[in-house]
Amino acid sequence: MPQRPALHRRLGTVDAVIIGLGSAMGAGVFVAFAPAAAAAASGLLIGLGLAAVVAYCNATSSARLAALYPQSGGTYVYARQRLGGFWGYLAGWSFIGGKTASCAAIALTVGHYVWPGWAHAVAVAAVVALTAVNYAGIQKSALLTRVLVAVVLAVLAAVVVSVLGFGDVDAARLFTVDDVSAGGVLRAAGLLFFAFAGYARIATLGEEVRDPAKTIPRAIPIALGITLVVYAAVAVAVLSELGSGTLASATAPLADAVTAAGFPGFEPVVRAGAAVAALGSLLALILGVSRTTLAMARDGHLPRALAAVHPRFGSPHRAEVAVGAVVAVLAVVVDVRGAIGFSSFAVLVYYAIANAAAFTLGRRVIPTAGIIGCLVLAFSLPAGSVIAGVSVVAVGAAAGVWKR
């Protein structure tokens, strides 16, 4: 058999952490708190904690599997190796479907922040530009992601300092027993998982990491830990300033929080930071989806032409272009909040399969908790998201059975 073209191993630990942060520190931190507050009210912080626990289980399982199978494709590869072809196919299907919708929603978020009147056009332009960056190779993507992450962290730090240091914060707004329900907290946790889901993006790029057996298990928990600390600080600041009622109806919660804290002149900076964060998340997401597309194309589950690797840039250039084209089309028609729910459902199914694959490795407490947590959060999402997610996953399952 001729040797298939391989991707280039160019990423170290710092690059891996940055790519994980670039995806996790994206649009989620700027938009996910509002629908989560609508679901959980002042139980938002409990929902954030539950999402973090499930994310920790998923991160631990993904890191163990990535050390054994350092290939592009993430859980698609792990499930195929540990559980069989059907489960690998279903994982890949769920990931590509959920994350493609997420890409479109995040691209549209860029448009709404940058130029609301032309949001769809800006979204398409952002997708085209970032697809071109990814086409030029993983090093270009990693370099741009470093810049974007630095800007976003600076903006988020400024938001926390300005609100907690100078705003009209009230600790009583952080939790009120009367407006909290178990169902609402679980629904909020499922929505907030959308914001956490990027921490393990590096697992899908396993074929482009130097010394993956050490680098990936090290990078994933670091990225998750930093993300959790930042999200907790931002959630406390925004909730204690606005309260759950105002936060639930906010279209730009962080911008509203700094305005309420007495810094209306800082609002354009926050909006610019949101656009930059969304760009960083979109860049990393397109990277992850294109690598899973590459892996599935290699196995014949998608057109084999998508498995081509550029001889100069070492990137899966055809997969990059195909993913970018689909995302650009979807960016014209998706709804941001609806896409968050659907993406969360599909990705939670994806990670449930990852935990099931890790269950076969032994040390089964964390994978078991991960499976249960993912499924509970997935089916606690709003009914529309669950129906759409079940329908798409069912189509993928039927296709997997038919192919077998």
C-alpha positions as CSV (number, residue, x, y, z in Angstrom):
1,M,0.0,0.0,0.0
2,P,1.4,3.5,-0.8
3,Q,2.1,5.6,2.2
4,R,-0.5,8.2,2.8
5,P,0.6,11.9,3.0
6,A,1.2,12.9,6.6
7,L,0.7,16.2,8.4
8,H,3.7,17.9,9.8
9,R,4.5,17.8,13.6
10,R,5.2,21.4,14.4
11,L,3.3,22.2,17.6
12,G,4.8,22.2,21.1
13,T,3.1,22.3,24.5
14,V,2.7,26.1,24.5
15,D,1.2,26.1,21.0
16,A,-1.2,23.2,22.0
17,V,-2.4,25.1,25.1
18,I,-2.9,28.3,23.1
19,I,-5.0,26.5,20.4
20,G,-7.1,25.0,23.2
21,L,-7.6,28.5,24.8
22,G,-8.2,30.1,21.4
23,S,-11.3,27.8,21.0
24,A,-12.5,27.9,24.6
25,M,-12.0,31.6,25.1
26,G,-14.2,32.4,22.1
27,A,-17.7,33.6,21.6
28,G,-19.0,31.4,24.4
29,V,-17.7,33.6,27.3
30,F,-19.4,36.6,25.6
31,V,-22.8,35.1,24.7
32,A,-23.4,31.8,26.7
33,F,-24.0,33.4,30.1
34,A,-27.2,35.1,29.0
35,P,-29.1,32.0,27.9
36,A,-27.6,30.1,30.9
37,A,-28.9,32.8,33.3
38,A,-32.4,32.6,31.6
39,A,-32.4,28.8,32.4
40,A,-30.8,28.8,35.9
41,A,-31.4,32.3,37.2
42,S,-29.0,32.8,40.1
43,G,-28.1,29.1,39.9
44,L,-25.8,30.1,37.1
45,L,-22.6,29.5,39.1
46,I,-23.8,26.0,40.0
47,G,-24.4,25.3,36.4
48,L,-21.0,26.5,35.6
49,G,-19.5,24.2,38.2
50,L,-21.4,21.2,36.8
51,A,-20.2,22.0,33.3
52,A,-16.7,22.2,34.6
53,V,-16.9,18.8,36.3
54,V,-18.2,17.1,33.1
55,A,-15.5,19.0,31.1
56,Y,-12.9,17.6,33.5
57,C,-14.0,14.1,33.0
58,N,-14.0,14.6,29.2
59,A,-10.6,16.2,29.3
60,T,-9.1,13.3,31.4
61,S,-10.5,10.7,29.0
62,S,-9.5,12.6,25.9
63,A,-5.9,13.1,27.2
64,R,-5.5,9.4,27.9
65,L,-6.8,8.4,24.5
66,A,-4.8,11.0,22.7
67,A,-1.6,9.7,24.2
68,L,-2.3,6.3,22.8
69,Y,-3.6,7.4,19.4
70,P,-1.8,10.6,18.4
71,Q,-3.6,11.0,15.0
72,S,-5.8,13.6,13.5
73,G,-9.5,13.1,14.2
74,G,-9.8,13.0,18.0
75,T,-12.7,10.8,19.3
76,Y,-13.5,9.6,15.8
77,V,-10.1,7.8,15.8
78,Y,-10.3,6.7,19.5
79,A,-13.8,5.2,19.2
80,R,-13.0,3.4,16.0
81,Q,-10.0,1.8,17.7
82,R,-11.6,1.0,21.0
83,L,-15.3,0.5,20.3
84,G,-15.5,-0.3,16.6
85,G,-16.2,1.4,13.3
86,F,-19.9,2.3,14.0
87,W,-19.1,4.3,17.1
88,G,-16.1,6.0,15.5
89,Y,-18.4,7.0,12.6
90,L,-21.1,8.3,15.0
91,A,-18.5,10.3,16.9
92,G,-17.1,11.9,13.8
93,W,-20.6,12.6,12.5
94,S,-21.6,14.3,15.8
95,F,-18.5,16.3,15.9
96,I,-18.6,17.6,12.4
97,G,-22.3,18.4,12.6
98,G,-22.2,20.1,15.9
99,K,-19.0,22.0,15.4
100,T,-20.0,23.1,11.8
101,A,-23.1,24.7,13.3
102,S,-21.0,26.2,16.0
103,C,-18.6,27.7,13.5
104,A,-21.5,29.3,11.7
105,A,-23.0,30.7,14.9
106,I,-19.6,32.1,16.0
107,A,-19.0,33.7,12.6
108,L,-22.3,35.4,12.8
109,T,-21.4,36.6,16.3
110,V,-18.4,38.3,14.7
111,G,-20.8,40.0,12.3
112,H,-23.2,41.2,14.9
113,Y,-20.4,42.8,17.0
114,V,-18.4,44.3,14.1
115,W,-21.2,45.5,11.8
116,P,-24.7,44.5,12.9
117,G,-26.4,45.8,9.7
118,W,-24.2,43.6,7.6
119,A,-23.7,40.7,10.0
120,H,-24.1,37.9,7.4
121,A,-21.6,39.5,5.0
122,V,-19.1,40.0,7.8
123,A,-19.5,36.5,8.9
124,V,-18.8,35.1,5.5
125,A,-15.8,37.3,5.1
126,A,-14.4,36.1,8.4
127,V,-14.8,32.5,7.4
128,V,-13.1,33.1,4.1
129,A,-10.2,34.9,5.8
130,L,-9.6,32.3,8.5
131,T,-9.9,29.4,6.1
132,A,-7.1,31.1,4.1
133,V,-4.9,31.3,7.3
134,N,-5.5,27.6,8.1
135,Y,-4.8,26.7,4.4
136,A,-1.3,28.2,4.8
137,G,-0.4,25.7,7.6
138,I,-0.7,25.0,11.3
139,Q,2.2,27.3,12.3
140,K,0.4,30.4,10.8
141,S,-2.8,29.4,12.6
142,A,-0.9,28.9,16.0
143,L,0.8,32.3,15.6
144,L,-2.4,34.2,14.9
145,T,-4.2,32.3,17.8
146,R,-1.5,33.5,20.2
147,V,-2.2,37.1,19.3
148,L,-6.0,36.7,19.5
149,V,-5.8,34.9,22.9
150,A,-3.6,37.6,24.4
151,V,-6.1,40.3,23.3
152,V,-9.1,38.4,24.7
153,L,-7.5,37.7,28.1
154,A,-6.6,41.3,28.4
155,V,-10.2,42.4,27.7
156,L,-11.7,39.9,30.1
157,A,-9.2,40.9,32.8
158,A,-10.2,44.5,32.3
159,V,-13.9,43.6,32.5
160,V,-13.4,41.7,35.8
161,V,-11.3,44.5,37.4
162,S,-13.6,47.3,36.3
163,V,-16.8,45.6,37.5
164,L,-15.6,44.1,40.8
165,G,-13.4,47.0,41.6
166,F,-15.6,49.9,40.8
167,G,-19.1,48.6,40.0
168,D,-22.3,48.4,42.1
169,V,-21.8,44.7,42.9
170,D,-23.9,42.8,45.4
171,A,-23.0,39.3,46.6
172,A,-26.6,38.5,47.2
173,R,-27.2,38.5,43.5
174,L,-24.9,35.5,43.1
175,F,-27.4,33.0,44.6
176,T,-31.0,33.2,45.6
177,V,-32.7,30.0,46.6
178,D,-36.2,31.0,45.5
179,D,-35.4,31.2,41.7
180,V,-33.3,28.1,41.4
181,S,-34.5,24.7,40.1
182,A,-32.6,21.5,39.4
183,G,-33.9,21.4,35.8
184,G,-32.8,25.0,35.2
185,V,-29.4,24.4,36.6
186,L,-28.9,21.3,34.4
187,R,-30.1,23.2,31.3
188,A,-27.7,26.0,32.1
189,A,-24.8,23.5,32.5
190,G,-25.6,22.1,29.1
191,L,-25.6,25.5,27.5
192,L,-22.4,26.5,29.3
193,F,-20.7,23.4,28.0
194,F,-20.7,25.1,24.6
195,A,-18.2,27.6,26.1
196,F,-16.0,24.9,27.6
197,A,-15.9,22.6,24.6
198,G,-12.8,24.0,23.0
199,Y,-10.2,23.0,25.6
200,A,-9.5,19.6,24.0
201,R,-9.2,21.0,20.4
202,I,-5.6,19.9,20.4
203,A,-6.7,16.2,20.5
204,T,-8.1,16.5,17.0
205,L,-4.7,17.9,15.9
206,G,-2.7,14.9,17.3
207,E,-0.8,14.3,14.1
208,E,0.7,17.8,14.2
209,V,2.0,17.8,17.7
210,R,5.6,17.1,18.7
211,D,5.9,14.2,21.2
212,P,2.2,13.8,21.4
213,A,2.2,11.1,24.2
214,K,3.5,13.8,26.6
215,T,2.4,17.1,25.0
216,I,-1.4,16.4,24.6
217,P,-2.0,15.0,28.1
218,R,-0.1,18.0,29.5
219,A,-1.8,20.6,27.3
220,I,-5.5,19.6,27.7
221,P,-5.7,20.0,31.5
222,I,-3.7,23.2,31.5
223,A,-6.1,24.7,28.9
224,L,-9.1,23.5,30.8
225,G,-7.8,24.9,34.1
226,I,-7.1,28.4,32.7
227,T,-10.5,28.4,31.0
228,L,-12.3,27.5,34.3
229,V,-10.5,30.2,36.3
230,V,-11.3,32.9,33.7
231,Y,-14.9,31.9,33.2
232,A,-15.6,31.7,37.0
233,A,-14.1,35.2,37.5
234,V,-16.2,36.7,34.6
235,A,-19.4,34.9,35.8
236,V,-19.0,36.2,39.3
237,A,-18.4,39.8,38.0
238,V,-21.2,39.9,35.6
239,L,-23.8,38.2,37.8
240,S,-23.0,40.3,40.9
241,E,-23.3,43.5,38.8
242,L,-26.4,42.8,36.7
243,G,-28.3,40.1,38.6
244,S,-29.7,37.0,36.9
245,G,-32.8,38.8,35.5
246,T,-31.0,41.5,33.7
247,L,-28.3,39.1,32.6
248,A,-30.8,36.7,31.1
249,S,-32.2,39.4,28.7
250,A,-28.8,40.9,27.8
251,T,-27.6,40.6,24.2
252,A,-24.1,41.7,25.1
253,P,-23.8,40.9,28.8
254,L,-20.1,41.8,29.3
255,A,-20.6,45.2,27.6
256,D,-23.8,45.8,29.7
257,A,-21.8,45.0,32.9
258,V,-19.1,47.5,32.2
259,T,-21.6,50.2,31.3
260,A,-23.6,49.5,34.5
261,A,-20.3,49.7,36.4
262,G,-19.8,53.3,35.2
263,F,-17.5,52.7,32.2
264,P,-19.7,53.3,29.2
265,G,-16.6,54.4,27.2
266,F,-15.2,50.9,27.7
267,E,-18.1,49.2,25.9
268,P,-16.7,49.5,22.4
269,V,-13.5,47.9,23.6
270,V,-15.5,45.0,25.1
271,R,-17.4,44.6,21.8
272,A,-14.1,44.6,19.9
273,G,-12.7,42.0,22.3
274,A,-15.8,39.8,21.7
275,A,-15.2,40.0,17.9
276,V,-11.6,39.1,18.4
277,A,-12.5,36.2,20.7
278,A,-15.0,34.9,18.2
279,L,-12.4,35.0,15.5
280,G,-9.9,33.0,17.6
281,S,-12.6,30.4,18.4
282,L,-13.6,30.2,14.8
283,L,-10.0,29.7,13.7
284,A,-9.5,26.8,16.1
285,L,-12.9,25.3,15.3
286,I,-12.2,25.2,11.6
287,L,-8.9,23.5,12.4
288,G,-10.6,20.8,14.4
289,V,-13.4,20.1,12.0
290,S,-11.1,20.0,9.0
291,R,-8.8,17.4,10.8
292,T,-11.8,15.2,11.7
293,T,-13.0,15.5,8.1
294,L,-9.5,14.5,7.0
295,A,-9.5,11.4,9.2
296,M,-13.0,10.3,8.0
297,A,-12.0,10.9,4.4
298,R,-9.0,8.7,4.8
299,D,-11.3,5.8,5.9
300,G,-13.7,6.4,3.0
301,H,-16.6,7.8,5.2
302,L,-16.3,11.1,3.3
303,P,-15.0,11.7,-0.3
304,R,-11.3,10.5,-0.3
305,A,-10.3,13.7,-2.2
306,L,-10.7,15.5,1.1
307,A,-7.8,13.5,2.6
308,A,-5.2,15.3,0.4
309,V,-2.3,17.1,2.3
310,H,-0.8,20.2,0.7
311,P,2.9,19.3,-0.3
312,R,4.2,22.7,0.7
313,F,2.0,23.8,3.7
314,G,1.4,20.4,5.2
315,S,-2.3,21.2,5.7
316,P,-5.4,19.2,4.7
317,H,-6.1,22.0,2.2
318,R,-9.1,20.4,0.5
319,A,-10.8,19.6,3.8
320,E,-10.1,23.2,5.0
321,V,-11.8,24.6,1.9
322,A,-14.7,22.3,2.1
323,V,-15.4,23.0,5.7
324,G,-15.0,26.8,5.1
325,A,-17.5,26.7,2.3
326,V,-20.1,24.8,4.3
327,V,-19.7,27.2,7.3
328,A,-20.0,30.2,5.0
329,V,-23.3,29.0,3.6
330,L,-24.7,28.2,7.1
331,A,-23.6,31.6,8.4
332,V,-26.2,33.1,6.2
333,V,-29.1,31.2,7.8
334,V,-28.3,30.1,11.4
335,D,-29.6,31.6,14.6
336,V,-26.9,32.1,17.3
337,R,-28.8,30.8,20.4
338,G,-30.4,27.9,18.5
339,A,-27.0,26.9,17.2
340,I,-25.5,27.0,20.7
341,G,-28.1,24.4,21.9
342,F,-27.8,22.1,18.9
343,S,-24.0,22.3,19.1
344,S,-24.0,21.5,22.8
345,F,-26.1,18.4,22.3
346,A,-24.0,17.0,19.4
347,V,-20.7,17.7,21.2
348,L,-22.0,16.1,24.4
349,V,-22.8,13.0,22.5
350,Y,-19.3,13.1,21.0
351,Y,-17.7,13.3,24.4
352,A,-20.0,10.6,25.8
353,I,-18.5,8.3,23.1
354,A,-15.0,9.5,24.1
355,N,-15.6,8.5,27.7
356,A,-17.0,5.1,26.5
357,A,-13.7,4.6,24.6
358,A,-11.7,5.6,27.7
359,F,-13.8,3.1,29.8
360,T,-12.1,0.3,27.9
361,L,-8.7,1.4,29.2
362,G,-9.4,0.7,32.9
363,R,-9.6,3.2,35.7
364,R,-13.3,3.6,35.0
365,V,-14.7,6.0,37.6
366,I,-14.0,9.2,35.6
367,P,-15.2,7.8,32.2
368,T,-18.4,6.5,33.9
369,A,-19.0,9.9,35.4
370,G,-18.2,11.5,32.1
371,I,-20.7,9.3,30.2
372,I,-23.5,10.0,32.7
373,G,-22.7,13.7,32.9
374,C,-22.7,14.1,29.1
375,L,-26.0,12.3,28.6
376,V,-27.8,14.1,31.5
377,L,-26.7,17.5,30.3
378,A,-27.5,16.7,26.7
379,F,-31.1,15.7,27.4
380,S,-31.5,18.7,29.9
381,L,-31.1,21.2,27.0
382,P,-34.1,23.1,25.6
383,A,-36.6,20.8,23.8
384,G,-35.8,22.3,20.4
385,S,-32.1,21.6,20.8
386,V,-32.8,18.1,21.9
387,I,-35.1,17.3,19.1
388,A,-32.7,18.8,16.5
389,G,-29.8,17.0,18.0
390,V,-31.5,13.6,18.3
391,S,-32.6,13.9,14.7
392,V,-29.2,14.6,13.3
393,V,-27.5,12.0,15.5
394,A,-30.2,9.4,14.4
395,V,-29.5,10.2,10.8
396,G,-25.7,9.6,11.5
397,A,-26.5,6.3,13.2
398,A,-28.6,5.2,10.3
399,A,-25.9,6.1,7.9
400,G,-23.3,4.2,10.0
401,V,-25.5,1.1,10.0
402,W,-26.1,1.3,6.3
403,K,-22.4,1.7,5.5
404,R,-21.7,-1.4,7.6
